[in-house]
């Protein structure tokens, strides 16, 4: 099977410091992958490279059979299929609905379709009825779910999550664990970075262990 995503000889350097050094890493489609390791091991750096937000010092990445070319136009096209949810997502001091619809507006989606897609996304993350509330006034876990809804509404092929449950309570984590497999069934591939010792196994995800910027 041709890999959904492959990285070869990827290296990320900051001056003389090597933050990431991967010889080969492949991801298959419609699976959940969990990046695990201590703080500073390179998980977030790897996610930013895969999200096409950070250009590696050297190496090659192939996404859905197409070599990544680090030029603005080529990256814009690929980014339509890849979405990263940060550990501490930035939300506008506007309504939840406005925050989730923001990416749809940038893509020129009609207002009526925006409304329907936002409604569906809120239902998926368990925030039905939150549309008019100010996103900045929600709890940390609720804000994280708004950020996930904002990602899901774009229907990416590849969903990247950086410590998605770090600010969630137990009930929200349980709901999140139930959500991810349904997204895979809909065709998504998911790569998450996590500190949770047992969540990767609960999700039956493929575990990728990292240490000092390298794979174990």
Phi and psi in degrees as GROMACS dihedral restraints (atoms count N, CA, C in turn):
[ dihedral_restraints ]
;  ai    aj    ak    al  type     phi  dphi    fc
    3     4     5     6     1   -69.7    20    10
    4     5     6     7     1   129.6    20    10
    6     7     8     9     1   -60.1    20    10
    7     8     9    10     1   143.6    20    10
    9    10    11    12     1   -67.0    20    10
   10    11    12    13     1   -38.1    20    10
   12    13    14    15     1  -147.3    20    10
   13    14    15    16     1   134.3    20    10
   15    16    17    18     1  -137.6    20    10
   16    17    18    19     1   143.0    20    10
   18    19    20    21     1  -124.0    20    10
   19    20    21    22     1   133.4    20    10
   21    22    23    24     1  -131.9    20    10
   22    23    24    25     1   126.5    20    10
   24    25    26    27     1    52.0    20    10
   25    26    27    28     1    41.9    20    10
   27    28    29    30     1   -78.7    20    10
   28    29    30    31     1   130.0    20    10
   30    31    32    33     1  -138.7    20    10
   31    32    33    34     1   136.7    20    10
   33    34    35    36     1  -125.0    20    10
   34    35    36    37     1   117.4    20    10
   36    37    38    39     1  -117.0    20    10
   37    38    39    40     1   142.2    20    10
   39    40    41    42     1  -120.3    20    10
   40    41    42    43     1   104.7    20    10
   42    43    44    45     1    57.6    20    10
   43    44    45    46     1  -116.3    20    10
   45    46    47    48     1  -100.1    20    10
   46    47    48    49     1     4.2    20    10
   48    49    50    51     1   -94.3    20    10
   49    50    51    52     1   127.1    20    10
   51    52    53    54     1   -91.2    20    10
   52    53    54    55     1   108.2    20    10
   54    55    56    57     1   -86.5    20    10
   55    56    57    58     1   -26.0    20    10
   57    58    59    60     1  -151.6    20    10
   58    59    60    61     1   135.4    20    10
   60    61    62    63     1  -149.4    20    10
   61    62    63    64     1   104.2    20    10
   63    64    65    66     1  -123.6    20    10
   64    65    66    67     1   123.9    20    10
   66    67    68    69     1   -74.7    20    10
   67    68    69    70     1   -50.2    20    10
   69    70    71    72     1  -155.9    20    10
   70    71    72    73     1   135.0    20    10
   72    73    74    75     1  -149.5    20    10
   73    74    75    76     1   127.5    20    10
   75    76    77    78     1  -126.9    20    10
   76    77    78    79     1   145.8    20    10
   78    79    80    81     1  -126.0    20    10
   79    80    81    82     1   134.7    20    10
   81    82    83    84     1   -92.0    20    10
   82    83    84    85     1   157.4    20    10
   84    85    86    87     1   -72.7    20    10
   85    86    87    88     1   154.4    20    10
   87    88    89    90     1    53.6    20    10
   88    89    90    91     1    51.2    20    10
   90    91    92    93     1  -138.3    20    10
   91    92    93    94     1   163.4    20    10
   93    94    95    96     1  -107.4    20    10
   94    95    96    97     1   129.7    20    10
   96    97    98    99     1  -119.1    20    10
   97    98    99   100     1   138.9    20    10
   99   100   101   102     1  -119.1    20    10
  100   101   102   103     1   120.2    20    10
  102   103   104   105     1   -88.8    20    10
  103   104   105   106     1   122.6    20    10
  105   106   107   108     1  -126.3    20    10
  106   107   108   109     1   150.2    20    10
  108   109   110   111     1   156.6    20    10
  109   110   111   112     1   167.7    20    10
  111   112   113   114     1   -71.6    20    10
  112   113   114   115     1   167.3    20    10
  114   115   116   117     1   -56.5    20    10
  115   116   117   118     1   136.7    20    10
  117   118   119   120     1    84.2    20    10
  118   119   120   121     1     7.2    20    10
  120   121   122   123     1   -82.5    20    10
  121   122   123   124     1    -8.5    20    10
  123   124   125   126     1   111.0    20    10
  124   125   126   127     1     5.0    20    10
  126   127   128   129     1   -61.1    20    10
  127   128   129   130     1   -50.3    20    10
  129   130   131   132     1   -67.2    20    10
  130   131   132   133     1   -37.6    20    10
  132   133   134   135     1   -61.3    20    10
  133   134   135   136     1   -43.4    20    10
  135   136   137   138     1   -62.8    20    10
  136   137   138   139     1   -43.2    20    10
  138   139   140   141     1   -61.9    20    10
  139   140   141   142     1   -40.3    20    10
  141   142   143   144     1   -67.2    20    10
  142   143   144   145     1   -34.3    20    10
  144   145   146   147     1   -68.1    20    10
  145   146   147   148     1   -46.2    20    10
  147   148   149   150     1   -62.7    20    10
  148   149   150   151     1   -34.0    20    10
  150   151   152   153     1   -75.3    20    10
  151   152   153   154     1    -2.3    20    10
  153   154   155   156     1    66.6    20    10
  154   155   156   157     1    28.9    20    10
  156   157   158   159     1  -101.6    20    10
  157   158   159   160     1   -17.3    20    10
  159   160   161   162     1  -134.2    20    10
  160   161   162   163     1   118.2    20    10
  162   163   164   165     1   -80.6    20    10
  163   164   165   166     1   124.6    20    10
  165   166   167   168     1   -68.1    20    10
  166   167   168   169     1   156.9    20    10
  168   169   170   171     1   -62.1    20    10
  169   170   171   172     1   -38.7    20    10
  171   172   173   174     1  -158.1    20    10
  172   173   174   175     1   167.9    20    10
  174   175   176   177     1   115.3    20    10
  175   176   177   178     1   174.4    20    10
  177   178   179   180     1  -131.7    20    10
  178   179   180   181     1   139.9    20    10
  180   181   182   183     1  -126.6    20    10
  181   182   183   184     1   136.7    20    10
  183   184   185   186     1  -123.3    20    10
  184   185   186   187     1   122.5    20    10
  186   187   188   189     1  -117.1    20    10
  187   188   189   190     1   119.5    20    10
  189   190   191   192     1    50.5    20    10
  190   191   192   193     1    46.0    20    10
  192   193   194   195     1    79.7    20    10
  193   194   195   196     1     0.5    20    10
  195   196   197   198     1  -114.6    20    10
  196   197   198   199     1   127.4    20    10
  198   199   200   201     1   -67.7    20    10
  199   200   201   202     1   134.0    20    10
  201   202   203   204     1   -74.2    20    10
  202   203   204   205     1   123.1    20    10
  204   205   206   207     1  -109.5    20    10
  205   206   207   208     1   120.9    20    10
  207   208   209   210     1   -81.4    20    10
  208   209   210   211     1    61.9    20    10
  210   211   212   213     1  -125.4    20    10
  211   212   213   214     1   146.5    20    10
  213   214   215   216     1   -50.9    20    10
  214   215   216   217     1   -51.6    20    10
  216   217   218   219     1   -63.6    20    10
  217   218   219   220     1   -45.2    20    10
  219   220   221   222     1   -63.8    20    10
  220   221   222   223     1   -41.2    20    10
  222   223   224   225     1   -66.3    20    10
  223   224   225   226     1   -39.5    20    10
  225   226   227   228     1   -58.8    20    10
  226   227   228   229     1   -41.1    20    10
  228   229   230   231     1   -66.2    20    10
  229   230   231   232     1   -44.2    20    10
  231   232   233   234     1   -68.4    20    10
  232   233   234   235     1   -35.9    20    10
  234   235   236   237     1   -64.4    20    10
  235   236   237   238     1   -18.6    20    10
  237   238   239   240     1   -63.6    20    10
  238   239   240   241     1   -20.8    20    10
  240   241   242   243     1  -108.2    20    10
  241   242   243   244     1     3.1    20    10
  243   244   245   246     1  -130.8    20    10
  244   245   246   247     1   130.5    20    10
  246   247   248   249     1  -133.9    20    10
  247   248   249   250     1   133.2    20    10
  249   250   251   252     1  -111.6    20    10
  250   251   252   253     1   129.1    20    10
  252   253   254   255     1  -104.1    20    10
  253   254   255   256     1   115.9    20    10
  255   256   257   258     1   -75.5    20    10
  256   257   258   259     1   160.8    20    10
  258   259   260   261     1   -62.5    20    10
  259   260   261   262     1   -40.2    20    10
  261   262   263   264     1  -120.4    20    10
  262   263   264   265     1    80.5    20    10
  264   265   266   267     1   -67.3    20    10
  265   266   267   268     1   146.5    20    10
  267   268   269   270     1   -86.4    20    10
  268   269   270   271     1   126.9    20    10
  270   271   272   273     1  -120.4    20    10
  271   272   273   274     1   141.3    20    10
  273   274   275   276     1   -70.6    20    10
  274   275   276   277     1   151.6    20    10
  276   277   278   279     1   -81.5    20    10
  277   278   279   280     1    60.2    20    10
  279   280   281   282     1  -134.2    20    10
  280   281   282   283     1  -172.0    20    10
  282   283   284   285     1   -69.0    20    10
  283   284   285   286     1   157.9    20    10
  285   286   287   288     1   -57.1    20    10
  286   287   288   289     1   -43.0    20    10
  288   289   290   291     1   -59.6    20    10
  289   290   291   292     1   -43.2    20    10
  291   292   293   294     1   -61.3    20    10
  292   293   294   295     1   -44.0    20    10
  294   295   296   297     1   -61.0    20    10
  295   296   297   298     1   -44.2    20    10
  297   298   299   300     1   -71.9    20    10
  298   299   300   301     1   -33.7    20    10
  300   301   302   303     1   -80.3    20    10
  301   302   303   304     1   -10.1    20    10
  303   304   305   306     1   -55.1    20    10
  304   305   306   307     1   -50.0    20    10
  306   307   308   309     1   -64.4    20    10
  307   308   309   310     1   -32.9    20    10
  309   310   311   312     1   -66.8    20    10
  310   311   312   313     1   -39.1    20    10
  312   313   314   315     1   -62.9    20    10
  313   314   315   316     1   -41.9    20    10
  315   316   317   318     1   -62.6    20    10
  316   317   318   319     1   -28.6    20    10
  318   319   320   321     1   -91.2    20    10
  319   320   321   322     1     3.6    20    10
  321   322   323   324     1    76.8    20    10
  322   323   324   325     1    24.8    20    10
  324   325   326   327     1   -74.4    20    10
  325   326   327   328     1   135.3    20    10
  327   328   329   330     1   -60.9    20    10
  328   329   330   331     1   146.7    20    10
  330   331   332   333     1   -56.7    20    10
  331   332   333   334     1   -39.9    20    10
  333   334   335   336     1   -64.1    20    10
  334   335   336   337     1   -41.9    20    10
  336   337   338   339     1   -70.1    20    10
  337   338   339   340     1   -36.3    20    10
  339   340   341   342     1   -55.2    20    10
  340   341   342   343     1   -48.4    20    10
  342   343   344   345     1   -57.8    20    10
  343   344   345   346     1   -45.3    20    10
  345   346   347   348     1   -66.3    20    10
  346   347   348   349     1   -44.2    20    10
  348   349   350   351     1   -65.7    20    10
  349   350   351   352     1   -40.2    20    10
  351   352   353   354     1   -64.3    20    10
  352   353   354   355     1   -43.1    20    10
  354   355   356   357     1   -59.7    20    10
  355   356   357   358     1   -44.4    20    10
  357   358   359   360     1   -64.4    20    10
  358   359   360   361     1   -41.4    20    10
  360   361   362   363     1   -65.1    20    10
  361   362   363   364     1   -39.4    20    10
  363   364   365   366     1   -64.9    20    10
  364   365   366   367     1   -38.3    20    10
  366   367   368   369     1   -64.1    20    10
  367   368   369   370     1   -41.5    20    10
  369   370   371   372     1   -61.5    20    10
  370   371   372   373     1   -40.9    20    10
  372   373   374   375     1   -92.7    20    10
  373   374   375   376     1     7.8    20    10
  375   376   377   378     1    75.8    20    10
  376   377   378   379     1    29.4    20    10
  378   379   380   381     1  -120.5    20    10
  379   380   381   382     1    30.2    20    10
  381   382   383   384     1   -59.2    20    10
  382   383   384   385     1   129.7    20    10
  384   385   386   387     1    95.2    20    10
  385   386   387   388     1    -2.8    20    10
  387   388   389   390     1   -92.3    20    10
  388   389   390   391     1    -1.0    20    10
  390   391   392   393     1   -53.6    20    10
  391   392   393   394     1   -37.1    20    10
  393   394   395   396     1   -92.6    20    10
  394   395   396   397     1    -5.2    20    10
  396   397   398   399     1   -76.4    20    10
  397   398   399   400     1   151.2    20    10
  399   400   401   402     1   -73.5    20    10
  400   401   402   403     1   124.8    20    10
  402   403   404   405     1   -62.1    20    10
  403   404   405   406     1   -33.1    20    10
  405   406   407   408     1   -73.1    20    10
  406   407   408   409     1   -14.0    20    10
  408   409   410   411     1   -96.2    20    10
  409   410   411   412     1     3.1    20    10
  411   412   413   414     1   -84.7    20    10
  412   413   414   415     1   164.9    20    10
  414   415   416   417     1   -69.8    20    10
  415   416   417   418     1   167.0    20    10
  417   418   419   420     1   -59.3    20    10
  418   419   420   421     1   -42.2    20    10
  420   421   422   423     1   -66.0    20    10
  421   422   423   424     1   -38.4    20    10
  423   424   425   426     1   -67.9    20    10
  424   425   426   427     1   -39.6    20    10
  426   427   428   429     1   -62.3    20    10
  427   428   429   430     1   -38.9    20    10
  429   430   431   432     1   -62.9    20    10
  430   431   432   433     1   -39.3    20    10
  432   433   434   435     1   -69.3    20    10
  433   434   435   436     1   -33.0    20    10
  435   436   437   438     1   -63.7    20    10
  436   437   438   439     1   -41.8    20    10
  438   439   440   441     1   -63.7    20    10
  439   440   441   442     1   -38.9    20    10
  441   442   443   444     1   -67.1    20    10
  442   443   444   445     1   -40.1    20    10
  444   445   446   447     1   -62.2    20    10
  445   446   447   448     1   -39.4    20    10
  447   448   449   450     1   -62.9    20    10
  448   449   450   451     1   -32.6    20    10
  450   451   452   453     1   -75.4    20    10
  451   452   453   454     1   -44.1    20    10
  453   454   455   456     1   -65.2    20    10
  454   455   456   457     1   -32.7    20    10
  456   457   458   459     1   -64.2    20    10
  457   458   459   460     1   -20.8    20    10
  459   460   461   462     1   -85.0    20    10
  460   461   462   463     1    -7.3    20    10
  462   463   464   465     1    51.8    20    10
  463   464   465   466     1    58.0    20    10
  465   466   467   468     1   -72.4    20    10
  466   467   468   469     1   156.5    20    10
  468   469   470   471     1   -80.8    20    10
  469   470   471   472     1   -31.0    20    10
  471   472   473   474     1  -125.7    20    10
  472   473   474   475     1   119.2    20    10
  474   475   476   477     1  -109.3    20    10
  475   476   477   478     1   123.7    20    10
  477   478   479   480     1  -111.6    20    10
  478   479   480   481     1   132.0    20    10
  480   481   482   483     1  -129.3    20    10
  481   482   483   484     1   122.8    20    10
  483   484   485   486     1  -102.9    20    10
  484   485   486   487     1   105.5    20    10
  486   487   488   489     1    49.0    20    10
  487   488   489   490     1    57.8    20    10
  489   490   491   492     1   -65.4    20    10
  490   491   492   493     1   -24.9    20    10
  492   493   494   495     1  -104.8    20    10
  493   494   495   496     1    10.4    20    10
  495   496   497   498     1   -62.3    20    10
  496   497   498   499     1   -29.6    20    10
  498   499   500   501     1  -110.0    20    10
  499   500   501   502     1    12.9    20    10
  501   502   503   504     1   -94.7    20    10
  502   503   504   505     1   147.7    20    10
  504   505   506   507     1   -81.1    20    10
  505   506   507   508     1   175.5    20    10
  507   508   509   510     1   -59.3    20    10
  508   509   510   511     1   -42.4    20    10
  510   511   512   513     1   -64.4    20    10
  511   512   513   514     1   -40.5    20    10
  513   514   515   516     1   -67.5    20    10
  514   515   516   517     1   -36.8    20    10
  516   517   518   519     1   -64.9    20    10
  517   518   519   520     1   -42.5    20    10
  519   520   521   522     1   -61.3    20    10
  520   521   522   523     1   -42.6    20    10
  522   523   524   525     1   -65.4    20    10
  523   524   525   526     1   -38.7    20    10
  525   526   527   528     1   -62.9    20    10
  526   527   528   529     1   -44.3    20    10
  528   529   530   531     1   -61.5    20    10
  529   530   531   532     1   -33.0    20    10
  531   532   533   534     1   -76.3    20    10
  532   533   534   535     1   -29.0    20    10
  534   535   536   537     1   -70.9    20    10
  535   536   537   538     1   -45.6    20    10
  537   538   539   540     1   -56.6    20    10
  538   539   540   541     1   -46.4    20    10
  540   541   542   543     1   -60.9    20    10
  541   542   543   544     1   -31.3    20    10
  543   544   545   546     1   -69.0    20    10
  544   545   546   547     1   -32.5    20    10
  546   547   548   549     1   -68.5    20    10
  547   548   549   550     1   -37.8    20    10
  549   550   551   552     1   -63.0    20    10
  550   551   552   553     1   -40.7    20    10
  552   553   554   555     1   -62.3    20    10
  553   554   555   556     1   -26.2    20    10
  555   556   557   558     1   -85.8    20    10
  556   557   558   559     1    -0.7    20    10
  558   559   560   561     1   111.8    20    10
  559   560   561   562     1     0.5    20    10
  561   562   563   564     1   -83.8    20    10
  562   563   564   565     1   152.9    20    10
  564   565   566   567     1  -109.4    20    10
  565   566   567   568     1   135.3    20    10
  567   568   569   570     1  -124.0    20    10
  568   569   570   571     1   129.9    20    10
  570   571   572   573     1  -123.8    20    10
  571   572   573   574     1   119.7    20    10
  573   574   575   576     1  -123.4    20    10
  574   575   576   577     1   147.5    20    10
  576   577   578   579     1  -100.4    20    10
  577   578   579   580     1   133.1    20    10
  579   580   581   582     1  -146.2    20    10
  580   581   582   583     1   149.1    20    10
  582   583   584   585     1  -101.7    20    10
  583   584   585   586     1    -9.2    20    10
  585   586   587   588     1   -64.6    20    10
  586   587   588   589     1   124.6    20    10
  588   589   590   591     1   -70.9    20    10
  589   590   591   592     1   -25.6    20    10
  591   592   593   594     1  -114.3    20    10
  592   593   594   595     1   -12.5    20    10
  594   595   596   597     1   -61.6    20    10
  595   596   597   598     1   -42.5    20    10
  597   598   599   600     1   -55.6    20    10
  598   599   600   601     1   -38.7    20    10
  600   601   602   603     1   -73.8    20    10
  601   602   603   604     1   -36.7    20    10
  603   604   605   606     1   -59.1    20    10
  604   605   606   607     1   -37.8    20    10
  606   607   608   609     1   -83.5    20    10
  607   608   609   610     1    -5.6    20    10
  609   610   611   612     1    55.6    20    10
  610   611   612   613     1    39.9    20    10
  612   613   614   615     1   -85.9    20    10
  613   614   615   616     1   161.0    20    10
  615   616   617   618     1   -80.1    20    10
  616   617   618   619     1   123.4    20    10
  618   619   620   621     1   -93.9    20    10
  619   620   621   622     1   129.1    20    10
  621   622   623   624     1  -116.8    20    10
  622   623   624   625     1   110.5    20    10
  624   625   626   627     1   -92.3    20    10
  625   626   627   628     1   136.1    20    10
  627   628   629   630     1  -127.4    20    10
  628   629   630   631     1   150.1    20    10
  630   631   632   633     1  -154.0    20    10
  631   632   633   634     1   128.0    20    10
  633   634   635   636     1    51.3    20    10
  634   635   636   637     1    41.9    20    10
  636   637   638   639     1    78.2    20    10
  637   638   639   640     1     7.5    20    10
  639   640   641   642     1  -126.1    20    10
  640   641   642   643     1   162.6    20    10
  642   643   644   645     1   -83.3    20    10
  643   644   645   646     1   141.4    20    10
